[in-house]
Amino acid sequence: MTHEPTHFAQELQALRDRVLVMGRVAERRVRAALQGLTTRNRDTLDEVIAGDRQLNDLQIDIDERCFTLLALFHPVAVDLRAIVAALRINTDLERVGDLAINIAEAAQRYVGHAPVKKLIDIPRMATIAQRMLRDALDAFVRRDTELAQHVLNEDDSLDSLKTQIFRELLTYMLQDPTTIEPSLDLILVSRHLERIGDHATNVAEDVIFMVLAKDVRHHSAEGA
């Protein structure tokens, strides 16, 4: 029995849709962690830390869909690269979910202290990181290499903000030792946001690999 190409196309589209759903869930968790930090809402942070069964279930579902497509249809060229990209993106999105938990844990410690300063740059970092993730996933679904390249270009602004946050908080810590612990937690949050940007960058690089068969990952060991 042979499988019709239309059936494969439908299954591949269903896979893309699941990846997009997982991306939205991961992004929602990051947004909730930041909201808990900025509003100092422990209940919101507790919900993030408790984990998200939905994200775990989606990860398993996407992996199984990828393996089934590979086993049943033996895809080649761009279709094969699309499935490989989905497997790699799935791992990146799972890590984004983990980083949301890390942010919420640092935020829980932070809200136990008096605020060090008004939070300005960390919400800006969060906005950029979430936009990068959204754009990278849109690029995957639309096979849009221009949008993927735009995500890669945004990474520098995240790095700059992280450096700026570190320098500013270092000044606070030197002036007042009581700000050291909460400042370190804010620095951790900025690092986790930078890592979310890195995962969005990975997704964008996978899109370019998928569409152009061109590996642009920074670390050759991660390329395939």
Backbone as JSON Lines, residues from 0, in Angstrom:
{"i":0,"aa":"M","n":[0.86,-1.2,0.0],"ca":[0.0,0.0,0.0],"c":[0.89,1.25,0.0]}
{"i":1,"aa":"T","n":[0.64,2.13,-0.94],"ca":[1.42,3.38,-1.0],"c":[0.61,4.51,-0.39]}
{"i":2,"aa":"H","n":[1.33,5.45,0.18],"ca":[0.66,6.6,0.79],"c":[0.6,7.73,-0.22]}
{"i":3,"aa":"E","n":[-0.54,8.39,-0.31],"ca":[-0.68,9.49,-1.26],"c":[0.13,10.69,-0.77]}
{"i":4,"aa":"P","n":[0.74,11.41,-1.72],"ca":[1.49,12.62,-1.34],"c":[0.65,13.61,-0.55]}
{"i":5,"aa":"T","n":[-0.66,13.69,-0.87],"ca":[-1.51,14.65,-0.15],"c":[-1.6,14.29,1.32]}
{"i":6,"aa":"H","n":[-1.61,13.0,1.62],"ca":[-1.66,12.57,3.02],"c":[-0.39,13.0,3.75]}
{"i":7,"aa":"F","n":[0.75,12.84,3.1],"ca":[2.01,13.28,3.69],"c":[1.98,14.79,3.93]}
{"i":8,"aa":"A","n":[1.5,15.55,2.93],"ca":[1.44,17.01,3.06],"c":[0.55,17.41,4.23]}
{"i":9,"aa":"Q","n":[-0.56,16.69,4.4],"ca":[-1.47,16.99,5.51],"c":[-0.8,16.71,6.86]}
{"i":10,"aa":"E","n":[-0.09,15.6,6.93],"ca":[0.6,15.23,8.18],"c":[1.72,16.22,8.5]}
{"i":11,"aa":"L","n":[2.41,16.67,7.46],"ca":[3.5,17.64,7.65],"c":[2.93,18.98,8.13]}
{"i":12,"aa":"Q","n":[1.79,19.36,7.57],"ca":[1.14,20.6,8.01],"c":[0.66,20.48,9.45]}
{"i":13,"aa":"A","n":[0.14,19.31,9.8],"ca":[-0.3,19.08,11.18],"c":[0.88,19.18,12.14]}
{"i":14,"aa":"L","n":[2.04,18.68,11.71],"ca":[3.25,18.78,12.52],"c":[3.63,20.24,12.74]}
{"i":15,"aa":"R","n":[3.61,21.01,11.65],"ca":[3.94,22.45,11.78],"c":[2.99,23.13,12.75]}
{"i":16,"aa":"D","n":[1.71,22.79,12.66],"ca":[0.7,23.41,13.54],"c":[1.0,23.07,15.01]}
{"i":17,"aa":"R","n":[1.41,21.83,15.28],"ca":[1.72,21.43,16.66],"c":[2.94,22.18,17.18]}
{"i":18,"aa":"V","n":[3.93,22.35,16.33],"ca":[5.13,23.11,16.73],"c":[4.73,24.54,17.09]}
{"i":19,"aa":"L","n":[3.84,25.11,16.29],"ca":[3.38,26.48,16.54],"c":[2.63,26.56,17.87]}
{"i":20,"aa":"V","n":[1.79,25.58,18.16],"ca":[1.07,25.54,19.43],"c":[2.06,25.45,20.59]}
{"i":21,"aa":"M","n":[3.07,24.59,20.45],"ca":[4.06,24.44,21.52],"c":[4.8,25.75,21.74]}
{"i":22,"aa":"G","n":[5.12,26.44,20.65],"ca":[5.79,27.73,20.76],"c":[4.96,28.75,21.53]}
{"i":23,"aa":"R","n":[3.65,28.74,21.27],"ca":[2.75,29.68,21.97],"c":[2.67,29.35,23.46]}
{"i":24,"aa":"V","n":[2.65,28.06,23.77],"ca":[2.59,27.65,25.18],"c":[3.88,28.08,25.89]}
{"i":25,"aa":"A","n":[5.03,27.84,25.25],"ca":[6.32,28.21,25.85],"c":[6.4,29.72,26.05]}
{"i":26,"aa":"E","n":[5.96,30.46,25.05],"ca":[5.99,31.92,25.15],"c":[5.07,32.42,26.26]}
{"i":27,"aa":"R","n":[3.92,31.78,26.39],"ca":[2.96,32.17,27.43],"c":[3.57,31.97,28.82]}
{"i":28,"aa":"R","n":[4.35,30.92,28.97],"ca":[5.0,30.65,30.26],"c":[6.05,31.71,30.57]}
{"i":29,"aa":"V","n":[6.8,32.12,29.55],"ca":[7.79,33.18,29.75],"c":[7.08,34.48,30.15]}
{"i":30,"aa":"R","n":[5.99,34.77,29.46],"ca":[5.24,36.0,29.74],"c":[4.7,35.99,31.16]}
{"i":31,"aa":"A","n":[4.2,34.83,31.6],"ca":[3.66,34.71,32.97],"c":[4.76,34.9,34.01]}
{"i":32,"aa":"A","n":[5.94,34.34,33.75],"ca":[7.06,34.49,34.69],"c":[7.45,35.96,34.83]}
{"i":33,"aa":"L","n":[7.49,36.67,33.69],"ca":[7.84,38.1,33.75],"c":[6.75,38.93,34.4]}
{"i":34,"aa":"Q","n":[5.51,38.54,34.15],"ca":[4.39,39.26,34.78],"c":[4.45,39.08,36.29]}
{"i":35,"aa":"G","n":[4.76,37.86,36.72],"ca":[4.89,37.6,38.15],"c":[6.0,38.42,38.78]}
{"i":36,"aa":"L","n":[7.1,38.59,38.03],"ca":[8.23,39.39,38.52],"c":[7.86,40.86,38.62]}
{"i":37,"aa":"T","n":[7.29,41.41,37.56],"ca":[7.02,42.85,37.53],"c":[5.89,43.25,38.47]}
{"i":38,"aa":"T","n":[4.92,42.35,38.69],"ca":[3.8,42.68,39.6],"c":[4.04,42.13,41.01]}
{"i":39,"aa":"R","n":[5.17,41.41,41.18],"ca":[5.52,40.8,42.46],"c":[4.4,39.88,42.95]}
{"i":40,"aa":"N","n":[3.85,39.11,42.01],"ca":[2.73,38.22,42.31],"c":[3.24,36.79,42.49]}
{"i":41,"aa":"R","n":[3.29,36.35,43.74],"ca":[3.82,35.02,44.05],"c":[2.96,33.89,43.49]}
{"i":42,"aa":"D","n":[1.65,34.1,43.44],"ca":[0.76,33.06,42.92],"c":[1.06,32.77,41.45]}
{"i":43,"aa":"T","n":[1.26,33.82,40.68],"ca":[1.59,33.67,39.26],"c":[2.9,32.91,39.11]}
{"i":44,"aa":"L","n":[3.88,33.27,39.93],"ca":[5.19,32.62,39.86],"c":[5.08,31.15,40.26]}
{"i":45,"aa":"D","n":[4.26,30.88,41.29],"ca":[4.06,29.49,41.73],"c":[3.49,28.63,40.6]}
{"i":46,"aa":"E","n":[2.56,29.21,39.84],"ca":[1.94,28.47,38.73],"c":[2.98,28.1,37.68]}
{"i":47,"aa":"V","n":[3.88,29.03,37.4],"ca":[4.93,28.76,36.4],"c":[5.87,27.68,36.91]}
{"i":48,"aa":"I","n":[6.27,27.8,38.17],"ca":[7.22,26.85,38.76],"c":[6.62,25.44,38.83]}
{"i":49,"aa":"A","n":[5.32,25.37,39.02],"ca":[4.64,24.06,39.11],"c":[4.78,23.26,37.82]}
{"i":50,"aa":"G","n":[5.18,23.93,36.75],"ca":[5.38,23.22,35.49],"c":[4.13,23.21,34.65]}
{"i":51,"aa":"D","n":[4.28,22.72,33.44],"ca":[3.17,22.73,32.5],"c":[3.09,21.38,31.81]}
{"i":52,"aa":"R","n":[2.12,20.59,32.22],"ca":[1.93,19.26,31.62],"c":[1.71,19.38,30.11]}
{"i":53,"aa":"Q","n":[1.03,20.46,29.72],"ca":[0.72,20.65,28.3],"c":[1.99,20.7,27.45]}
{"i":54,"aa":"L","n":[3.01,21.39,27.97],"ca":[4.27,21.52,27.23],"c":[4.95,20.16,27.08]}
{"i":55,"aa":"N","n":[4.96,19.38,28.15],"ca":[5.56,18.04,28.1],"c":[4.82,17.14,27.13]}
{"i":56,"aa":"D","n":[3.48,17.2,27.18],"ca":[2.67,16.37,26.28],"c":[2.91,16.74,24.82]}
{"i":57,"aa":"L","n":[3.01,18.05,24.57],"ca":[3.26,18.51,23.2],"c":[4.62,18.04,22.7]}
{"i":58,"aa":"Q","n":[5.62,18.08,23.57],"ca":[6.95,17.65,23.16],"c":[6.94,16.18,22.73]}
{"i":59,"aa":"I","n":[6.28,15.34,23.52],"ca":[6.18,13.91,23.19],"c":[5.41,13.72,21.88]}
{"i":60,"aa":"D","n":[4.31,14.45,21.74],"ca":[3.46,14.34,20.55],"c":[4.25,14.72,19.29]}
{"i":61,"aa":"I","n":[5.0,15.82,19.36],"ca":[5.76,16.28,18.19],"c":[6.85,15.28,17.82]}
{"i":62,"aa":"D","n":[7.56,14.78,18.82],"ca":[8.58,13.76,18.54],"c":[7.96,12.55,17.84]}
{"i":63,"aa":"E","n":[6.83,12.08,18.36],"ca":[6.18,10.9,17.78],"c":[5.73,11.16,16.35]}
{"i":64,"aa":"R","n":[5.19,12.36,16.1],"ca":[4.77,12.71,14.74],"c":[5.97,12.7,13.78]}
{"i":65,"aa":"C","n":[7.09,13.24,14.25],"ca":[8.31,13.28,13.41],"c":[8.77,11.87,13.07]}
{"i":66,"aa":"F","n":[8.85,11.02,14.07],"ca":[9.33,9.66,13.85],"c":[8.39,8.87,12.95]}
{"i":67,"aa":"T","n":[7.08,9.1,13.11],"ca":[6.09,8.42,12.26],"c":[6.24,8.86,10.81]}
{"i":68,"aa":"L","n":[6.41,10.16,10.58],"ca":[6.58,10.66,9.21],"c":[7.84,10.09,8.57]}
{"i":69,"aa":"L","n":[8.91,10.01,9.35],"ca":[10.17,9.47,8.83],"c":[10.01,7.99,8.48]}
{"i":70,"aa":"A","n":[9.32,7.24,9.33],"ca":[9.18,5.79,9.14],"c":[8.24,5.45,7.99]}
{"i":71,"aa":"L","n":[7.14,6.2,7.88],"ca":[6.12,5.85,6.89],"c":[6.41,6.36,5.49]}
{"i":72,"aa":"F","n":[6.97,7.56,5.4],"ca":[7.06,8.22,4.1],"c":[8.46,8.33,3.52]}
{"i":73,"aa":"H","n":[9.49,8.09,4.33],"ca":[10.89,8.21,3.85],"c":[11.1,9.49,3.05]}
{"i":74,"aa":"P","n":[10.82,10.64,3.66],"ca":[10.92,11.9,2.91],"c":[12.37,12.22,2.53]}
{"i":75,"aa":"V","n":[12.51,13.05,1.51],"ca":[13.84,13.49,1.07],"c":[13.85,15.01,0.92]}
{"i":76,"aa":"A","n":[15.05,15.55,0.72],"ca":[15.25,16.98,0.43],"c":[14.56,17.88,1.47]}
{"i":77,"aa":"V","n":[13.8,18.87,0.99],"ca":[13.27,19.89,1.9],"c":[12.29,19.29,2.91]}
{"i":78,"aa":"D","n":[11.55,18.25,2.52],"ca":[10.61,17.63,3.45],"c":[11.34,16.93,4.6]}
{"i":79,"aa":"L","n":[12.43,16.26,4.26],"ca":[13.24,15.61,5.3],"c":[13.83,16.66,6.24]}
{"i":80,"aa":"R","n":[14.33,17.75,5.65],"ca":[14.91,18.82,6.48],"c":[13.85,19.46,7.37]}
{"i":81,"aa":"A","n":[12.62,19.55,6.88],"ca":[11.52,20.14,7.68],"c":[11.26,19.3,8.93]}
{"i":82,"aa":"I","n":[11.32,17.96,8.78],"ca":[11.08,17.09,9.92],"c":[12.24,17.14,10.9]}
{"i":83,"aa":"V","n":[13.46,17.15,10.37],"ca":[14.64,17.28,11.23],"c":[14.59,18.62,11.98]}
{"i":84,"aa":"A","n":[14.22,19.69,11.26],"ca":[14.11,21.0,11.9],"c":[13.06,20.97,13.01]}
{"i":85,"aa":"A","n":[11.93,20.3,12.77],"ca":[10.87,20.22,13.78],"c":[11.37,19.51,15.04]}
{"i":86,"aa":"L","n":[12.16,18.46,14.86],"ca":[12.73,17.75,16.02],"c":[13.65,18.66,16.82]}
{"i":87,"aa":"R","n":[14.48,19.43,16.12],"ca":[15.42,20.32,16.82],"c":[14.68,21.48,17.49]}
{"i":88,"aa":"I","n":[13.7,22.03,16.78],"ca":[12.92,23.14,17.34],"c":[12.15,22.68,18.58]}
{"i":89,"aa":"N","n":[11.65,21.46,18.53],"ca":[10.93,20.87,19.67],"c":[11.8,20.91,20.93]}
{"i":90,"aa":"T","n":[13.07,20.55,20.77],"ca":[14.01,20.57,21.9],"c":[14.24,21.99,22.39]}
{"i":91,"aa":"D","n":[14.4,22.94,21.46],"ca":[14.6,24.34,21.85],"c":[13.4,24.87,22.62]}
{"i":92,"aa":"L","n":[12.2,24.54,22.18],"ca":[10.99,25.04,22.85],"c":[10.84,24.44,24.25]}
{"i":93,"aa":"E","n":[11.24,23.18,24.39],"ca":[11.2,22.55,25.72],"c":[12.15,23.28,26.67]}
{"i":94,"aa":"R","n":[13.31,23.69,26.14],"ca":[14.28,24.43,26.96],"c":[13.74,25.81,27.32]}
{"i":95,"aa":"V","n":[13.0,26.43,26.42],"ca":[12.39,27.74,26.73],"c":[11.43,27.58,27.91]}
{"i":96,"aa":"G","n":[10.67,26.49,27.91],"ca":[9.78,26.22,29.04],"c":[10.55,26.07,30.34]}
{"i":97,"aa":"D","n":[11.7,25.39,30.28],"ca":[12.55,25.25,31.46],"c":[13.08,26.6,31.93]}
{"i":98,"aa":"L","n":[13.45,27.44,30.98],"ca":[13.98,28.77,31.33],"c":[12.91,29.65,31.96]}
{"i":99,"aa":"A","n":[11.67,29.47,31.54],"ca":[10.57,30.22,32.17],"c":[10.48,29.85,33.65]}
{"i":100,"aa":"I","n":[10.66,28.55,33.95],"ca":[10.67,28.11,35.35],"c":[11.85,28.74,36.09]}
{"i":101,"aa":"N","n":[13.02,28.75,35.46],"ca":[14.2,29.37,36.08],"c":[13.97,30.85,36.39]}
{"i":102,"aa":"I","n":[13.33,31.55,35.46],"ca":[13.02,32.97,35.68],"c":[12.07,33.13,36.86]}
{"i":103,"aa":"A","n":[11.04,32.27,36.91],"ca":[10.06,32.35,38.0],"c":[10.72,32.06,39.35]}
{"i":104,"aa":"E","n":[11.66,31.12,39.38],"ca":[12.35,30.79,40.64],"c":[13.21,31.97,41.11]}
{"i":105,"aa":"A","n":[13.93,32.59,40.18],"ca":[14.72,33.77,40.55],"c":[13.81,34.91,40.99]}
{"i":106,"aa":"A","n":[12.67,35.05,40.32],"ca":[11.71,36.1,40.66],"c":[11.12,35.88,42.04]}
{"i":107,"aa":"Q","n":[10.86,34.62,42.41],"ca":[10.34,34.31,43.74],"c":[11.31,34.78,44.82]}
{"i":108,"aa":"R","n":[12.59,34.54,44.58],"ca":[13.59,35.01,45.55],"c":[13.63,36.54,45.57]}
{"i":109,"aa":"Y","n":[13.57,37.14,44.38],"ca":[13.67,38.6,44.27],"c":[12.54,39.31,45.02]}
{"i":110,"aa":"V","n":[11.32,38.81,44.89],"ca":[10.19,39.51,45.52],"c":[10.19,39.35,47.04]}
{"i":111,"aa":"G","n":[11.08,38.52,47.56],"ca":[11.25,38.42,49.01],"c":[12.07,39.57,49.56]}
{"i":112,"aa":"H","n":[12.65,40.38,48.68],"ca":[13.43,41.56,49.09],"c":[12.71,42.84,48.65]}
{"i":113,"aa":"A","n":[13.2,43.95,49.17],"ca":[12.71,45.25,48.68],"c":[13.21,45.42,47.24]}
{"i":114,"aa":"P","n":[12.4,46.07,46.38],"ca":[12.85,46.26,44.99],"c":[14.17,47.02,44.94]}
{"i":115,"aa":"V","n":[15.07,46.57,44.09],"ca":[16.36,47.25,43.93],"c":[16.18,48.53,43.13]}
{"i":116,"aa":"K","n":[15.35,48.44,42.09],"ca":[15.14,49.57,41.2],"c":[13.86,49.32,40.4]}
{"i":117,"aa":"K","n":[13.43,50.33,39.68],"ca":[12.29,50.16,38.78],"c":[12.75,49.27,37.62]}
{"i":118,"aa":"L","n":[11.95,48.27,37.29],"ca":[12.33,47.34,36.22],"c":[11.98,47.93,34.86]}
{"i":119,"aa":"I","n":[13.01,48.23,34.09],"ca":[12.83,48.82,32.76],"c":[13.44,47.94,31.68]}
{"i":120,"aa":"D","n":[14.74,47.63,31.85],"ca":[15.46,46.89,30.8],"c":[15.09,45.41,30.75]}
{"i":121,"aa":"I","n":[14.77,44.81,31.9],"ca":[14.39,43.4,31.89],"c":[13.07,43.19,31.12]}
{"i":122,"aa":"P","n":[12.03,43.99,31.35],"ca":[10.83,43.86,30.5],"c":[11.14,44.11,29.02]}
{"i":123,"aa":"R","n":[12.06,45.04,28.74],"ca":[12.45,45.26,27.33],"c":[13.11,44.02,26.75]}
{"i":124,"aa":"M","n":[13.99,43.4,27.53],"ca":[14.61,42.15,27.08],"c":[13.56,41.08,26.83]}
{"i":125,"aa":"A","n":[12.59,40.98,27.73],"ca":[11.54,39.97,27.6],"c":[10.73,40.19,26.33]}
{"i":126,"aa":"T","n":[10.42,41.44,26.04],"ca":[9.66,41.77,24.82],"c":[10.42,41.33,23.58]}
{"i":127,"aa":"I","n":[11.72,41.64,23.55],"ca":[12.55,41.28,22.39],"c":[12.65,39.76,22.27]}
{"i":128,"aa":"A","n":[12.92,39.07,23.39],"ca":[13.08,37.61,23.35],"c":[11.8,36.93,22.88]}
{"i":129,"aa":"Q","n":[10.65,37.4,23.38],"ca":[9.37,36.8,22.98],"c":[9.07,37.08,21.51]}
{"i":130,"aa":"R","n":[9.41,38.29,21.05],"ca":[9.19,38.62,19.64],"c":[10.07,37.75,18.74]}
{"i":131,"aa":"M","n":[11.32,37.55,19.16],"ca":[12.24,36.69,18.4],"c":[11.68,35.28,18.28]}
{"i":132,"aa":"L","n":[11.14,34.77,19.39],"ca":[10.59,33.42,19.39],"c":[9.38,33.32,18.47]}
{"i":133,"aa":"R","n":[8.48,34.31,18.57],"ca":[7.29,34.34,17.7],"c":[7.68,34.4,16.23]}
{"i":134,"aa":"D","n":[8.61,35.32,15.91],"ca":[9.02,35.5,14.51],"c":[9.72,34.25,13.97]}
{"i":135,"aa":"A","n":[10.54,33.62,14.81],"ca":[11.25,32.41,14.38],"c":[10.26,31.29,14.04]}
{"i":136,"aa":"L","n":[9.22,31.16,14.87],"ca":[8.22,30.12,14.62],"c":[7.37,30.45,13.4]}
{"i":137,"aa":"D","n":[7.04,31.73,13.23],"ca":[6.33,32.13,12.01],"c":[7.17,31.83,10.78]}
{"i":138,"aa":"A","n":[8.47,32.09,10.88],"ca":[9.37,31.81,9.77],"c":[9.39,30.32,9.44]}
{"i":139,"aa":"F","n":[9.33,29.48,10.49],"ca":[9.31,28.03,10.28],"c":[8.04,27.62,9.53]}
{"i":140,"aa":"V","n":[6.91,28.11,9.97],"ca":[5.64,27.72,9.35],"c":[5.55,28.23,7.92]}
{"i":141,"aa":"R","n":[6.06,29.45,7.67],"ca":[5.95,30.06,6.33],"c":[7.16,29.79,5.45]}
{"i":142,"aa":"R","n":[8.17,29.1,6.03],"ca":[9.43,28.86,5.31],"c":[10.02,30.17,4.81]}
{"i":143,"aa":"D","n":[10.05,31.14,5.69],"ca":[10.45,32.51,5.36],"c":[11.87,32.77,5.87]}
{"i":144,"aa":"T","n":[12.84,32.71,4.97],"ca":[14.24,32.89,5.39],"c":[14.56,34.34,5.71]}
{"i":145,"aa":"E","n":[13.85,35.29,5.12],"ca":[14.09,36.71,5.42],"c":[13.71,37.01,6.87]}
{"i":146,"aa":"L","n":[12.56,36.5,7.29],"ca":[12.13,36.7,8.67],"c":[13.1,35.98,9.63]}
{"i":147,"aa":"A","n":[13.56,34.8,9.23],"ca":[14.53,34.07,10.05],"c":[15.82,34.89,10.21]}
{"i":148,"aa":"Q","n":[16.26,35.5,9.14],"ca":[17.47,36.33,9.21],"c":[17.26,37.54,10.11]}
{"i":149,"aa":"H","n":[16.05,38.09,10.08],"ca":[15.72,39.23,10.94],"c":[15.85,38.83,12.42]}
{"i":150,"aa":"V","n":[15.43,37.6,12.75],"ca":[15.56,37.1,14.13],"c":[17.04,37.04,14.51]}
{"i":151,"aa":"L","n":[17.87,36.54,13.61],"ca":[19.31,36.45,13.9],"c":[19.89,37.84,14.17]}
{"i":152,"aa":"N","n":[19.41,38.83,13.43],"ca":[19.93,40.2,13.59],"c":[19.53,40.83,14.92]}
{"i":153,"aa":"E","n":[18.42,40.35,15.5],"ca":[17.93,40.94,16.76],"c":[18.71,40.49,17.98]}
{"i":154,"aa":"D","n":[19.49,39.44,17.82],"ca":[20.17,38.84,18.97],"c":[21.13,39.83,19.64]}
{"i":155,"aa":"D","n":[21.75,40.69,18.85],"ca":[22.72,41.66,19.4],"c":[22.07,42.62,20.4]}
{"i":156,"aa":"S","n":[20.82,43.01,20.13],"ca":[20.16,43.96,21.03],"c":[19.9,43.32,22.39]}
{"i":157,"aa":"L","n":[19.62,42.02,22.4],"ca":[19.45,41.3,23.68],"c":[20.77,41.28,24.46]}
{"i":158,"aa":"D","n":[21.85,40.99,23.75],"ca":[23.17,40.93,24.4],"c":[23.53,42.28,25.01]}
{"i":159,"aa":"S","n":[23.24,43.34,24.27],"ca":[23.56,44.7,24.75],"c":[22.79,45.04,26.01]}
{"i":160,"aa":"L","n":[21.5,44.68,26.02],"ca":[20.68,44.96,27.2],"c":[21.16,44.17,28.41]}
{"i":161,"aa":"K","n":[21.54,42.91,28.19],"ca":[22.04,42.09,29.3],"c":[23.29,42.72,29.92]}
{"i":162,"aa":"T","n":[24.19,43.2,29.07],"ca":[25.42,43.86,29.55],"c":[25.08,45.12,30.32]}
{"i":163,"aa":"Q","n":[24.13,45.88,29.8],"ca":[23.7,47.13,30.44],"c":[23.11,46.86,31.82]}
{"i":164,"aa":"I","n":[22.27,45.82,31.91],"ca":[21.65,45.43,33.19],"c":[22.72,45.05,34.19]}
{"i":165,"aa":"F","n":[23.68,44.25,33.75],"ca":[24.74,43.81,34.65],"c":[25.53,45.0,35.21]}
{"i":166,"aa":"R","n":[25.89,45.93,34.33],"ca":[26.68,47.1,34.77],"c":[25.91,47.96,35.75]}
{"i":167,"aa":"E","n":[24.64,48.17,35.46],"ca":[23.82,49.01,36.33],"c":[23.64,48.36,37.71]}
{"i":168,"aa":"L","n":[23.35,47.07,37.72],"ca":[23.15,46.38,39.0],"c":[24.44,46.26,39.8]}
{"i":169,"aa":"L","n":[25.55,46.16,39.1],"ca":[26.84,46.12,39.78],"c":[27.06,47.41,40.57]}
{"i":170,"aa":"T","n":[26.65,48.52,40.0],"ca":[26.76,49.82,40.69],"c":[25.94,49.81,41.98]}
{"i":171,"aa":"Y","n":[24.7,49.29,41.88],"ca":[23.85,49.2,43.08],"c":[24.51,48.33,44.15]}
{"i":172,"aa":"M","n":[25.05,47.2,43.75],"ca":[25.65,46.25,44.7],"c":[26.86,46.85,45.4]}
{"i":173,"aa":"L","n":[27.64,47.63,44.66],"ca":[28.83,48.26,45.25],"c":[28.45,49.35,46.24]}
{"i":174,"aa":"Q","n":[27.33,50.02,45.97],"ca":[26.89,51.12,46.83],"c":[26.17,50.62,48.09]}
{"i":175,"aa":"D","n":[25.46,49.49,47.96],"ca":[24.63,49.02,49.07],"c":[24.64,47.48,49.11]}
{"i":176,"aa":"P","n":[25.37,46.9,50.05],"ca":[25.48,45.43,50.13],"c":[24.14,44.71,50.28]}
{"i":177,"aa":"T","n":[23.12,45.4,50.81],"ca":[21.82,44.73,50.98],"c":[21.15,44.44,49.63]}
{"i":178,"aa":"T","n":[21.64,45.08,48.57],"ca":[21.03,44.85,47.24],"c":[21.71,43.69,46.5]}
{"i":179,"aa":"I","n":[22.75,43.11,47.1],"ca":[23.51,42.09,46.37],"c":[22.65,40.89,45.98]}
{"i":180,"aa":"E","n":[21.97,40.29,46.97],"ca":[21.18,39.09,46.65],"c":[20.09,39.35,45.6]}
{"i":181,"aa":"P","n":[19.23,40.36,45.81],"ca":[18.2,40.6,44.79],"c":[18.78,41.0,43.44]}
{"i":182,"aa":"S","n":[19.89,41.74,43.46],"ca":[20.51,42.14,42.19],"c":[21.02,40.93,41.42]}
{"i":183,"aa":"L","n":[21.6,39.98,42.14],"ca":[22.08,38.76,41.49],"c":[20.93,37.99,40.84]}
{"i":184,"aa":"D","n":[19.76,38.0,41.49],"ca":[18.61,37.32,40.9],"c":[18.14,38.03,39.62]}
{"i":185,"aa":"L","n":[18.19,39.36,39.62],"ca":[17.84,40.08,38.4],"c":[18.85,39.79,37.28]}
{"i":186,"aa":"I","n":[20.1,39.69,37.64],"ca":[21.13,39.35,36.64],"c":[20.85,37.95,36.07]}
{"i":187,"aa":"L","n":[20.46,37.03,36.96],"ca":[20.09,35.68,36.5],"c":[18.92,35.73,35.52]}
{"i":188,"aa":"V","n":[17.9,36.53,35.85],"ca":[16.74,36.66,34.96],"c":[17.2,37.15,33.59]}
{"i":189,"aa":"S","n":[18.09,38.14,33.56],"ca":[18.57,38.67,32.28],"c":[19.32,37.6,31.49]}
{"i":190,"aa":"R","n":[20.06,36.76,32.2],"ca":[20.78,35.67,31.51],"c":[19.82,34.64,30.94]}
{"i":191,"aa":"H","n":[18.77,34.33,31.7],"ca":[17.77,33.38,31.2],"c":[17.05,33.94,29.96]}
{"i":192,"aa":"L","n":[16.77,35.24,29.98],"ca":[16.14,35.87,28.81],"c":[17.07,35.83,27.6]}
{"i":193,"aa":"E","n":[18.35,36.05,27.86],"ca":[19.32,35.96,26.76],"c":[19.33,34.54,26.18]}
{"i":194,"aa":"R","n":[19.23,33.54,27.05],"ca":[19.22,32.15,26.58],"c":[17.95,31.86,25.76]}
{"i":195,"aa":"I","n":[16.83,32.47,26.14],"ca":[15.6,32.31,25.34],"c":[15.83,32.88,23.95]}
{"i":196,"aa":"G","n":[16.51,34.02,23.9],"ca":[16.88,34.6,22.6],"c":[17.77,33.66,21.8]}
{"i":197,"aa":"D","n":[18.68,32.98,22.5],"ca":[19.56,32.01,21.83],"c":[18.76,30.86,21.23]}
{"i":198,"aa":"H","n":[17.74,30.4,21.96],"ca":[16.9,29.32,21.43],"c":[16.07,29.8,20.24]}
{"i":199,"aa":"A","n":[15.6,31.04,20.29],"ca":[14.9,31.61,19.13],"c":[15.84,31.68,17.93]}
{"i":200,"aa":"T","n":[17.09,32.03,18.19],"ca":[18.1,32.08,17.14],"c":[18.32,30.68,16.55]}
{"i":201,"aa":"N","n":[18.37,29.67,17.42],"ca":[18.51,28.3,16.93],"c":[17.37,27.93,15.98]}
{"i":202,"aa":"V","n":[16.15,28.32,16.35],"ca":[14.98,28.03,15.52],"c":[15.14,28.72,14.16]}
{"i":203,"aa":"A","n":[15.56,29.99,14.19],"ca":[15.74,30.74,12.94],"c":[16.8,30.08,12.06]}
{"i":204,"aa":"E","n":[17.87,29.62,12.69],"ca":[18.93,28.94,11.94],"c":[18.42,27.64,11.33]}
{"i":205,"aa":"D","n":[17.55,26.95,12.06],"ca":[16.96,25.72,11.53],"c":[16.07,26.0,10.32]}
{"i":206,"aa":"V","n":[15.39,27.15,10.33],"ca":[14.54,27.53,9.19],"c":[15.41,27.72,7.94]}
{"i":207,"aa":"I","n":[16.53,28.4,8.12],"ca":[17.43,28.63,6.97],"c":[17.98,27.29,6.48]}
{"i":208,"aa":"F","n":[18.33,26.41,7.41],"ca":[18.8,25.06,7.05],"c":[17.71,24.31,6.28]}
{"i":209,"aa":"M","n":[16.48,24.4,6.78],"ca":[15.37,23.67,6.17],"c":[15.11,24.13,4.73]}
{"i":210,"aa":"V","n":[15.07,25.45,4.53],"ca":[14.68,25.99,3.23],"c":[15.84,25.96,2.23]}
{"i":211,"aa":"L","n":[17.03,26.34,2.69],"ca":[18.16,26.52,1.77],"c":[19.21,25.41,1.84]}
{"i":212,"aa":"A","n":[19.02,24.45,2.74],"ca":[20.02,23.39,2.96],"c":[21.37,24.01,3.31]}
{"i":213,"aa":"K","n":[21.31,25.1,4.04],"ca":[22.52,25.85,4.41],"c":[22.6,25.9,5.93]}
{"i":214,"aa":"D","n":[23.69,25.41,6.48],"ca":[23.85,25.37,7.94],"c":[24.55,26.64,8.4]}
{"i":215,"aa":"V","n":[23.82,27.46,9.14],"ca":[24.4,28.74,9.61],"c":[24.55,28.76,11.12]}
{"i":216,"aa":"R","n":[24.46,27.59,11.75],"ca":[24.62,27.56,13.21],"c":[26.03,27.99,13.56]}
{"i":217,"aa":"H","n":[26.14,28.69,14.7],"ca":[27.44,29.24,15.13],"c":[28.39,28.14,15.51]}
{"i":218,"aa":"H","n":[27.87,27.03,16.07],"ca":[28.74,25.96,16.55],"c":[28.6,24.78,15.62]}
{"i":219,"aa":"S","n":[29.65,24.47,14.92],"ca":[29.59,23.42,13.91],"c":[29.14,22.09,14.49]}
{"i":220,"aa":"A","n":[29.46,21.86,15.78],"ca":[29.09,20.59,16.4],"c":[27.58,20.42,16.48]}
{"i":221,"aa":"E","n":[26.86,21.56,16.48],"ca":[25.4,21.48,16.56],"c":[24.76,21.34,15.2]}
{"i":222,"aa":"G","n":[25.54,21.57,14.17],"ca":[24.98,21.49,12.82],"c":[24.74,20.04,12.42]}
{"i":223,"aa":"A","n":[23.9,19.86,11.41],"ca":[23.63,18.51,10.95],"c":[23.48,18.5,9.44]}
